[in-house]
Amino acid sequence: MRKTYRIIAAAVLACCVQFGAAAEGFEQDRFAIGFWVDPPADQLTPKRYEEIADAGFSVVIGMHPRSEEEIERQLRLCKRNGLKLIASRPPSDDERWANHAACWGYTLRDEPSLGDFAALAERADALRRRYPDRLPYVNLFPTYASAEQLGTETYEEHVRQFMEIYRPEVLSMDHYPYMTPESDTRDDYCENLAVMRAHAMEAGVPFWNFFNIMPFGPHLDPTEAQVRWQVNASLCYGAKGVLYFCYWSPRGDDFAKGGAILNAVGTRTRHYDEAQRINHVLQQWGPTLMRLTSDAVLQVSGGDKAIDVLAGQPLANISEGNYRIGIFHTDDGTRAVLLMNDDYAYAAWPTVEFESDAVQEVSPRDGAIAPVQDNSPDMPGLQLSLDAGAARLFLLKSR
């Protein structure tokens, strides 16, 4: 049975001790692959939304202000292409588009401060009463936001207050790491994911995060391996959605280079093909990823004694290298391992040992589940090949 996330209407929440106790609420029925900056109003065409679907996206998050007619057109285009829409604004009293089958919800606010939480919660509660199965979506600041932006002394406190006051159906944030030899902030990115993971698990809700695919401000243009690293790191921490920044290149001094998945006039950049390749894997893994519950996130690097770090885990040992490892379980007792090459510059070729010989792999090509194949059968032990920033997803039945 596919695992889904059912979130409760605010009126019912007041009577419940824990999240997830009611039957009604927003239901995430697929892995969310989305983006910031949707095509502008003059590009609300079948061709543009076919292009989004062909790149492997599953949800469109509206950013541009939209009229009722434009949102309705977006919804028709999304439905035609198997996409869901989080509209750029909530509906007014006389607009019925929120009941459209392709509507997942609507954006209420991006990067609020603590002082905004109460008013947002009041607004969201009114929408939840009227549209209990729609998502009133709010996206949070990253860890590197200032105390003035957060409205709290620490980031942990900011997220905790948001969970208590707003009670989100989906926890979401944006974080854009630097990945150069001179400035490598990937540890901070993973610390941000760890905070999301902890609070999402405590509340029983999924979490999503935005990551970077374009040059802007002081950020360099990421390689495909760096994009892949960001996505797979999110998966290791249990994300149920990954969101690209950006799809359509915004205008402005910070974005003068363009270089998003599409440039500012709608021409595909090299990132379109990169996103298509990465999203294809996510589409194949998606049904399995939605069934997984995170147990641990481990890191093995350099001279670490992997056998000690991995003690008691379904992945029992791995040869020297830099790896990030997500450990999960499903409702039927299956354990899962997402093994990621934590290096975005070099491929890895580890020798691995699982706790069981009955190891299966979820194919990144077609989603098929089959016994794992040794990539170097002439060498002793089980050999795996991992491209820079790449990951592989394994399943092990409980003994």
Helices and strands as residue ranges (DSSP letters): E 5-6, H 10-13, E 27-28, E 32-36, G 41-43, H 46-54, E 59-61, H 68-80, E 84-87, G 97-99, E 103-110, G 114-116, H 117-130, E 135-139, H 147-150, H 155-165, E 171-174, H 186-203, E 207-212, H 224-236, E 241-245, G 253-255, H 270-289, E 293-300, H 306-309, E 315-318, E 323-329, E 335-341, E 351-354, E 359-362, E 369-371, E 382-383, E 391-396
